[in-house]
Amino acid sequence: MDTVERLLDEHGTTYATAAGIRLADRPSPLFQLLVLTLLSSARISADVAAASARELFEAGWRTPEKLRDATWQQRVDALVRGGYRRYDESTSTQLEKAASYVVDELGGDVRRLKPDDGGTEDLVAALTEVPRIGPVGAGIFVREVQDVWPQVRPFFDDRALAEAKRLGLPTDPDELAALAPRRVARLAAALVRSSRAA
């Protein structure tokens, strides 16, 4: 088994998949990815962020309107069930702010952030307008969304490229993506997961 296939086999679960998100170019799954991105932006493990996102979604808060309308305590309780204890109270407030931003500024539809063509930098800038999402969080969103928004593909963040180099794989994004066409998001996630396991 070559390096890429082994990577995909051992570490190729995207963070969206781990959070139970069936990613598609539709408002609800894209909003769910935004929620996962926000949760992943804190200094907390990716697995806890995914588990906490699952708890929010299982509570029925898969749209910005429903998440915004949940009570602060309901959101805290869901985060705690997911293991997100360290920042649960402040994160509950930030989730409400992010949901309100999506409703008020994007008409409830994260697809309004989708760039027309190759506008990864524009997408990152737009994502950082969402409360609590900085450049690292924006990179997480782009990394995960690239298989449904091909205009931002290929996208590998610095951590993924560093792991590619360590494994002897190409560090040019186009060359790296060519090793797993149609699975670029999985490859990017696999590289990040591999770097954390190393």
C-alpha positions in Angstrom: 0.0 0.0 0.0 1.5 3.4 -1.0 1.9 6.3 1.4 -1.3 8.1 0.3 -3.5 5.1 0.4 -2.2 4.2 3.9 -2.8 7.7 5.0 -6.3 7.7 3.7 -7.0 4.3 5.3 -5.6 5.1 8.7 -6.4 8.9 9.0 -8.7 9.8 6.2 -11.9 10.6 8.1 -12.7 14.3 7.6 -13.6 16.3 10.7 -17.0 16.9 9.2 -17.6 13.2 8.9 -16.5 12.7 12.5 -19.1 15.3 13.6 -21.8 13.5 11.7 -22.1 16.1 9.0 -23.1 14.8 5.5 -21.4 17.7 3.8 -23.1 19.0 0.7 -23.6 22.4 -1.0 -26.8 23.1 0.9 -27.5 25.6 3.7 -27.9 23.2 6.7 -24.7 21.0 6.3 -22.6 24.1 5.4 -23.9 25.8 8.6 -23.1 22.7 10.6 -19.5 22.8 9.2 -19.3 26.5 10.3 -20.4 25.4 13.8 -17.7 22.7 13.8 -15.2 25.3 12.6 -16.1 27.6 15.5 -15.8 24.8 18.0 -12.5 23.7 16.6 -11.1 27.2 16.8 -10.6 27.0 20.6 -7.7 25.2 22.3 -9.5 21.9 22.5 -9.0 18.6 20.8 -10.6 18.0 17.4 -12.3 14.9 18.7 -14.0 16.9 21.5 -15.0 19.6 19.0 -16.6 16.9 16.7 -18.4 15.2 19.6 -19.7 18.5 20.9 -20.9 19.4 17.4 -22.7 16.1 17.2 -24.5 16.8 20.4 -25.7 20.2 19.1 -26.9 18.7 15.9 -28.6 15.7 17.7 -30.5 18.3 19.8 -31.9 19.5 16.5 -29.9 22.7 16.1 -28.8 22.2 12.5 -29.8 25.6 11.2 -28.7 29.1 12.3 -32.2 29.9 13.3 -32.6 26.9 15.5 -29.2 27.2 17.2 -29.8 30.9 17.8 -33.2 30.2 19.4 -31.9 27.5 21.7 -31.3 28.9 25.2 -27.8 29.6 26.5 -28.1 26.8 29.0 -29.3 24.3 26.5 -26.3 25.0 24.4 -24.0 24.8 27.4 -25.5 21.4 28.3 -25.0 20.0 24.8 -21.4 21.2 24.8 -20.7 19.6 28.2 -22.3 16.3 27.0 -19.8 16.4 24.1 -16.9 16.9 26.5 -16.5 20.6 25.7 -16.1 21.7 29.3 -13.2 24.2 29.3 -14.9 27.0 27.3 -18.5 25.8 27.3 -20.1 29.0 28.7 -18.3 31.5 26.5 -18.7 29.2 23.5 -22.5 29.0 24.0 -22.5 32.8 23.7 -20.3 32.7 20.6 -22.5 30.1 19.0 -25.5 32.4 19.4 -23.5 35.3 17.9 -22.3 33.2 14.9 -25.8 31.9 14.3 -27.2 35.5 14.4 -24.5 36.6 12.0 -25.4 33.9 9.5 -29.1 34.9 9.8 -28.6 38.6 9.7 -25.6 39.0 7.3 -26.0 35.9 5.1 -29.7 35.5 5.0 -29.3 32.2 6.8 -27.2 30.7 3.9 -23.5 30.1 4.3 -23.4 29.6 0.5 -23.3 33.3 0.2 -19.6 33.1 1.2 -18.8 30.8 -1.7 -16.3 32.4 -4.0 -16.9 32.5 -7.7 -13.5 31.2 -8.8 -10.4 30.3 -6.9 -11.1 33.0 -4.3 -9.7 31.1 -1.3 -8.2 34.3 0.2 -11.5 36.0 -0.2 -13.3 33.1 1.5 -10.8 33.1 4.4 -11.3 36.8 4.8 -15.1 36.5 4.8 -15.1 33.6 7.3 -13.0 35.7 9.7 -16.0 38.1 9.9 -18.0 35.4 11.6 -17.7 35.8 15.4 -14.9 33.7 17.0 -13.5 32.4 13.7 -10.0 33.5 13.0 -7.6 32.5 10.2 -6.9 29.1 11.6 -10.6 28.3 11.9 -11.2 29.7 8.4 -8.5 27.3 7.1 -10.3 24.4 8.8 -13.5 25.4 7.0 -11.8 25.7 3.6 -9.9 22.4 4.1 -13.2 20.5 4.8 -15.4 22.3 2.2 -13.1 21.8 -0.8 -14.7 18.6 -2.1 -18.1 20.4 -2.3 -16.7 23.8 -3.4 -14.2 22.7 -6.0 -13.2 26.4 -6.7 -11.2 26.5 -3.5 -9.5 23.2 -4.2 -6.7 22.2 -3.7 -6.3 23.6 -0.2 -3.7 22.3 2.3 -2.9 24.3 5.4 0.6 24.7 6.8 0.2 21.7 9.1 -0.9 19.4 6.2 2.0 20.6 4.0 4.5 20.1 6.8 3.3 16.5 7.3 3.4 15.9 3.5 7.0 17.0 3.5 7.8 14.8 6.5 6.3 11.8 4.7 8.2 12.5 1.5 5.1 13.6 -0.4 4.9 16.7 -2.7 4.4 20.0 -1.0 3.0 21.7 -4.0 -0.8 21.7 -3.5 -1.6 20.8 -7.1 0.8 17.9 -7.1 -0.3 16.7 -3.7 -4.0 16.8 -4.7 -3.2 14.9 -7.9 -2.3 11.9 -5.6 -5.9 11.6 -4.4 -8.3 13.2 -7.0 -11.9 13.4 -5.7 -10.6 12.8 -2.2 -8.6 16.0 -1.6 -10.5 17.0 1.6 -9.9 13.5 3.0 -6.2 13.7 2.1 -5.9 17.1 3.8 -7.6 15.8 6.9 -5.5 12.7 6.9 -2.3 14.7 6.8 -3.4 16.8 9.7 -4.5 13.8 11.7 -1.2 12.0 10.9 0.7 15.0 12.1 -1.1 14.9 15.4 -0.5 11.2 15.8 3.3 11.5 15.0 
